[in-house]
Amino acid sequence: MARENGFFLLETVLLGLILMAAAEAFLLYSTTEHMRINSEAATTAAFLAQEQLALAEGQDVETLSQAVTLPWLGEGDAVEKNGYHYEVETILQETVGDMSLREVTVNISWTENHKNKKMSFQRVVKCRD
Protein backbone atom coordinates (compact mmCIF):
# COMPACT_ATOMS: atom_id res chain seq x y z
CA MET A 1 0.00 0.00 0.00
CA ALA A 2 1.15 3.44 -0.84
CA ARG A 3 1.24 6.13 1.78
CA GLU A 4 -1.31 8.86 1.22
CA ASN A 5 -0.43 12.50 1.61
CA GLY A 6 -2.77 14.84 3.45
CA PHE A 7 -4.68 14.85 6.74
CA PHE A 8 -6.53 12.04 8.40
CA LEU A 9 -10.06 12.57 9.63
CA LEU A 10 -8.91 12.40 13.25
CA GLU A 11 -6.38 15.18 12.74
CA THR A 12 -9.00 17.38 11.11
CA VAL A 13 -11.48 16.81 13.94
CA LEU A 14 -8.84 17.60 16.56
CA LEU A 15 -7.88 20.80 14.76
CA GLY A 16 -11.55 21.79 14.62
CA LEU A 17 -11.95 21.18 18.35
CA ILE A 18 -8.87 23.26 19.13
CA LEU A 19 -10.15 26.13 16.99
CA MET A 20 -13.58 25.95 18.63
CA ALA A 21 -11.99 26.08 22.09
CA ALA A 22 -9.89 29.10 21.09
CA ALA A 23 -12.97 30.89 19.72
CA GLU A 24 -14.90 30.12 22.92
CA ALA A 25 -12.03 31.47 25.04
CA PHE A 26 -12.01 34.71 23.03
CA LEU A 27 -15.79 35.06 23.40
CA LEU A 28 -15.52 34.49 27.15
CA TYR A 29 -12.77 37.09 27.42
CA SER A 30 -14.70 39.74 25.49
CA THR A 31 -17.86 39.11 27.54
CA THR A 32 -15.91 39.36 30.78
CA GLU A 33 -14.26 42.61 29.68
CA HIS A 34 -17.65 44.10 28.76
CA MET A 35 -19.06 43.13 32.17
CA ARG A 36 -16.03 44.64 33.92
CA ILE A 37 -16.51 47.97 32.14
CA ASN A 38 -20.23 48.02 32.98
CA SER A 39 -19.64 47.26 36.65
CA GLU A 40 -16.85 49.83 36.83
CA ALA A 41 -19.18 52.58 35.60
CA ALA A 42 -22.00 51.51 37.94
CA THR A 43 -19.62 51.31 40.93
CA THR A 44 -18.30 54.79 40.17
CA ALA A 45 -21.88 56.10 40.02
CA ALA A 46 -22.65 54.51 43.39
CA PHE A 47 -19.58 56.09 44.99
CA LEU A 48 -20.45 59.50 43.51
CA ALA A 49 -23.97 59.22 44.93
CA GLN A 50 -22.60 58.17 48.32
CA GLU A 51 -20.27 61.18 48.32
CA GLN A 52 -23.09 63.54 47.33
CA LEU A 53 -25.41 62.13 50.04
CA ALA A 54 -22.71 62.52 52.70
CA LEU A 55 -21.93 66.09 51.62
CA ALA A 56 -25.65 66.95 51.48
CA GLU A 57 -26.13 65.55 54.96
CA GLY A 58 -23.38 67.86 56.20
CA GLN A 59 -25.04 71.02 54.88
CA ASP A 60 -26.31 73.57 57.38
CA VAL A 61 -29.89 73.40 58.63
CA GLU A 62 -30.99 76.47 56.67
CA THR A 63 -29.78 75.08 53.35
CA LEU A 64 -31.41 71.71 53.94
CA SER A 65 -34.73 73.15 55.07
CA GLN A 66 -35.07 75.67 52.22
CA ALA A 67 -33.39 74.10 49.19
CA VAL A 68 -35.28 72.08 46.60
CA THR A 69 -32.18 70.99 44.64
CA LEU A 70 -28.47 70.97 45.36
CA PRO A 71 -25.61 71.26 42.87
CA TRP A 72 -22.73 68.79 42.80
CA LEU A 73 -21.00 69.30 46.15
CA GLY A 74 -17.79 67.43 45.38
CA GLU A 75 -14.56 68.76 43.94
CA GLY A 76 -14.71 70.47 40.54
CA ASP A 77 -17.67 71.58 38.47
CA ALA A 78 -17.97 68.58 36.14
CA VAL A 79 -17.92 64.96 37.20
CA GLU A 80 -15.52 63.15 34.87
CA LYS A 81 -14.43 59.74 36.12
CA ASN A 82 -13.04 56.67 34.32
CA GLY A 83 -13.70 58.15 30.89
CA TYR A 84 -17.40 58.85 31.56
CA HIS A 85 -19.25 62.09 32.18
CA TYR A 86 -21.68 61.71 35.08
CA GLU A 87 -24.65 64.01 35.68
CA VAL A 88 -25.54 64.42 39.35
CA GLU A 89 -29.00 65.66 40.31
CA THR A 90 -29.89 66.10 43.98
CA ILE A 91 -33.51 66.69 44.98
CA LEU A 92 -34.71 67.53 48.50
CA GLN A 93 -38.32 66.86 49.49
CA GLU A 94 -40.22 67.15 52.75
CA THR A 95 -41.22 63.90 54.35
CA VAL A 96 -44.80 63.16 55.27
CA GLY A 97 -45.62 63.63 58.94
CA ASP A 98 -42.29 65.04 60.21
CA MET A 99 -41.29 68.55 59.15
CA SER A 100 -37.81 68.17 60.67
CA LEU A 101 -36.85 65.52 58.12
CA ARG A 102 -36.05 65.91 54.42
CA GLU A 103 -35.72 63.14 51.87
CA VAL A 104 -32.59 63.55 49.77
CA THR A 105 -32.66 61.81 46.38
CA VAL A 106 -29.48 61.65 44.30
CA ASN A 107 -29.87 60.66 40.65
CA ILE A 108 -26.69 59.75 38.76
CA SER A 109 -26.86 59.39 34.99
CA TRP A 110 -24.24 58.66 32.32
CA THR A 111 -23.99 57.32 28.78
CA GLU A 112 -22.38 53.95 28.20
CA ASN A 113 -22.18 52.23 24.81
CA HIS A 114 -24.69 54.73 23.39
CA LYS A 115 -27.19 53.82 26.12
CA ASN A 116 -28.33 56.17 28.87
CA LYS A 117 -27.85 54.65 32.31
CA LYS A 118 -29.28 55.96 35.57
CA MET A 119 -29.06 55.09 39.26
CA SER A 120 -31.04 56.65 42.07
CA PHE A 121 -30.24 56.72 45.81
CA GLN A 122 -32.30 58.10 48.71
CA ARG A 123 -31.65 59.04 52.31
CA VAL A 124 -33.66 60.84 54.96
CA VAL A 125 -31.77 63.61 56.79
CA LYS A 126 -32.68 65.71 59.79
CA CYS A 127 -32.75 69.42 58.98
CA ARG A 128 -34.41 70.98 62.05
CA ASP A 129 -34.08 70.48 65.76
N, C-alpha and C positions, 0 to 999 in steps of 0.2 A: 504494500500500500504506500502510496505517495503521501508525503506530508502536505497538508493544506495550509496555505497562508491566510491570515486574517484572524478574526476574533471568534472565540467560541461563544455560545449562548450564555454560559455561566459568567464569563468575563463581562459581557454586555450588561447583564442584569446587575452585577455588582457595581459597575460604573454608574448605572442608573440610580441605584440605591444611594451611593455616595453623593451624587449630584442632588438628589432629593433631600438628603440630610443637610447638605450645605445650604440649599435654598430655604429650608425650614429654619435653620439657625439664623440666617439673615433676616427672615421675617420676624422671628422672635426678638432679635436685637432691635429692629426698627420699631416694633410695637412697644417694647420696653422704653426706648428713648422717648417716644411720643408721650407715654404715660408719665415719665419723669418730668418732662417739660410742663405738662398740664398740672401735675401736683406741685411743682415749684411755683408756678404762678398763683395757684390757689392758696398755698401756704403763705406766700408773700402778702396776698390780700388779707388773710386772716391776721397776720402780724400787724399790718397797717391799721386794721380796724381795732385791734386790741390797743395799739398805741393811741389812736384817736379817742377811744372810750376812756382810757386812763387820763389823758390830758383834759378831756371834757369834764371828767369827774373832779379834777383839781381846779376848775374855774371858780371864781368867786360867786357868792350867793346871788348877787345882783344880776350877773351875766346869765346864770342858769335859770333864774326865775323869769327873766324878761325876753331872752333870745328865743327865736323860732328855729333858726339854723345857725350853725357854726362853720367857719371856714376850716381848712386843713390847719391843724394846730402844731404839726411837726415841723422839722427843719426844712427850709426852702419853700418856694411857692408851688412848684410842680412836684408831683410824685412820680419819679422815674426810677424804677427798680428792675433789675434783671432783664433789661431790654424791653420792658413794657411801660406804658403810660397808664397810671391808675387814676381814676376820678374818685374823689372822696366826698360824699354828701352826708352831712350830719344834721339830723332833724330832732328837735326837742318838742315834746308834747306833754301836756298835763295828764296826770293819771286820774282815773276815776275814783272819787271818794277821799283822796288825801292830797290836799293842795301843796303840801310840803315836798312832794315827790314829783320828779319829772322823768319821763321815759326818753332815753337817748337812743336813737336809731342811727347806726352808721351803715351806709350803703357804699360798697366798693365795686366799681365796674372797670373793666378793661377789655381790650380786643385781643383775641388769641385765634390764630389761624382763620382770620376773616369772620370770626364769630364773636358776638358780644357776650361777655360773661359778667355775672353779677353775684355778689354775696351780700347778705344783710345780717347785722348783729345788733342786739338790743340789750340795754341795761337800764335799770331804774336807779336814779341818783337822788339824794336828798338835797334840796336847794333852800330850804327854810328851816329855822329852828322852831 
